[in-house]
Structure formats: C-alpha cells, structure tokens
Amino acid sequence: MKAIRFTKNWNGKLANRVFTTIRKSKSLEEDYYGSKIGTVFNVVHNDTVLFNARLVSALLYQYARIPDELKAVDTGRTDKKDWYAIFESFYGKFDDTDLFYVLVFEKVAKEVDKETGVTYPDYKVRK
C-alpha cells in the first residue's frame, strides 16, 4: 500500500476526517499524485501508521497561486513568512513559480488493498 508521510501534524489536521497536505512536485512530466486519485494510502506520522485515507483530490499549482486560505489551514499559520519557512524547511529554497500539489485526503472506514487482499480497519494505530 502507498504511504503519505508526516513528520509534523500541522494544525492537528490528522485528527480530521478530511485533511490537506501541500507537497512539492518533482516535475510536470511526472504527475505522481494526479495519477493516484482514488488510491488508499497508509497515513504515517513519525514512522507509525495511524490510519488509511483515500486521495480525493490532487491539484497542481504554482506556489504563488495556492490560495492563502489553503496555506493557512494546511499549516495552522497565517503569516506568509511562516509559510515560506515551513515549506523551505522541507524542500529547500524555492520560488513562486515552483509547482506544488494541494492534496485532499479522506479517512476510510475499511479498505481492501487491491494488491495484497488485506483488509485494513480505520482509526486504529497499526504498528
């Protein structure tokens, strides 16, 4: 099963049924997340699988075009300088034209991994 990893739970978002994450795109040629709409991911926080969530949306933006409201909700900060500092801490220097995904995930109740046939329950920590 695919995994989406978090080292920080900004704004406590992982407690929500639906949550966002903003991730830098590697290139326009590789639409990694766009090709994964509907895929269920293990949501991993600091090497612990928390739950499963389905990718419901993957929008690609230049950094400057990501709505400020989304940056604020995603990071739990309202200061633009904080946003840059947070994203720079993960991705290094970037500019306003660099591409970022705004991903929306929704927790799932039960999911069968199509590759392995294993059923995973939701809202339980699996180690």
C-alpha positions in Angstrom: 0.0 0.0 0.0 1.2 3.5 -0.8 2.1 5.8 2.1 1.9 9.5 2.8 4.3 10.5 5.5 4.1 13.3 8.0 6.8 14.4 10.4 4.6 17.2 11.9 0.9 17.2 12.4 0.4 20.9 11.5 -2.8 22.4 12.8 -3.8 18.9 14.2 -5.2 18.1 10.8 -4.6 14.4 11.1 -7.5 14.2 13.6 -9.9 15.4 11.0 -11.9 13.1 8.7 -10.8 15.2 5.7 -7.4 16.9 5.6 -5.0 18.6 3.3 -1.3 18.4 2.7 0.8 20.5 0.3 3.7 18.7 -1.4 6.3 20.0 -3.9 6.0 18.4 -7.3 9.1 16.9 -8.8 8.2 17.8 -12.4 5.4 18.5 -14.8 6.2 15.3 -16.7 5.5 13.1 -13.6 2.0 13.6 -12.4 2.5 11.2 -9.4 -0.4 12.3 -7.2 -2.7 13.1 -10.1 -2.5 9.5 -11.3 -3.3 8.3 -7.7 -6.8 9.8 -7.3 -8.9 7.2 -5.5 -5.9 5.3 -4.1 -5.9 4.5 -0.4 -2.7 5.4 1.4 -1.3 4.5 4.8 -1.1 7.8 6.7 2.2 7.6 8.6 3.3 10.0 11.3 6.8 9.7 12.6 7.1 6.0 11.4 3.7 5.0 12.9 0.8 4.1 10.6 -2.2 6.0 12.0 -5.0 5.1 9.6 -5.9 4.8 5.9 -7.1 7.6 3.8 -8.2 7.9 0.2 -6.7 10.6 -2.0 -9.8 12.5 -3.3 -8.1 15.5 -5.0 -4.7 16.5 -6.3 -4.5 20.0 -7.7 -1.2 21.3 -9.1 -0.4 25.0 -8.5 2.5 27.3 -8.8 3.3 28.2 -5.2 2.2 31.8 -5.7 -1.2 30.6 -6.9 -2.1 28.4 -4.0 -4.8 30.3 -2.2 -3.6 31.9 1.0 -6.6 30.3 2.8 -5.3 26.8 1.9 -1.8 27.6 3.1 -3.2 28.9 6.4 -5.4 25.9 7.0 -2.7 23.5 5.9 0.0 24.9 8.2 -2.0 26.4 11.0 -0.2 29.7 10.4 -1.5 33.0 8.9 1.8 34.7 8.3 3.2 34.4 4.8 6.8 34.3 6.1 5.9 31.3 8.2 4.5 29.5 5.1 7.8 30.0 3.2 9.8 29.0 6.2 7.8 25.8 6.7 7.9 24.7 3.1 11.6 25.7 2.8 12.4 23.5 5.8 11.1 20.5 3.8 12.0 21.3 0.3 14.9 23.8 0.4 14.9 27.1 -1.5 12.1 27.5 -4.0 10.3 30.4 -5.8 6.8 31.4 -6.5 6.7 29.5 -9.9 7.7 26.1 -8.4 4.9 23.6 -8.6 3.2 22.2 -5.5 0.3 19.7 -5.1 -2.6 20.6 -2.8 -3.8 17.1 -1.8 -7.1 16.3 -0.1 -7.4 13.0 1.7 -10.4 11.4 3.4 -10.2 8.7 6.0 -11.8 5.4 5.0 -13.7 3.0 7.3 -12.4 -0.3 5.8 -10.4 -0.8 2.8 -9.1 -3.9 1.0 -5.6 -3.4 -0.5 -6.1 -4.5 -4.2 -2.5 -5.7 -4.4 -2.5 -7.9 -1.3 -6.1 -8.5 -0.5 -5.5 -7.4 3.1 -8.4 -5.5 4.9 -7.3 -2.6 7.0 -9.5 -1.0 9.7 -9.7 2.7 10.1 -9.0 5.0 13.0 -6.7 2.4 14.7 -3.0 2.7 15.1 -1.2 -0.1 13.4 2.4 -0.8 14.2 
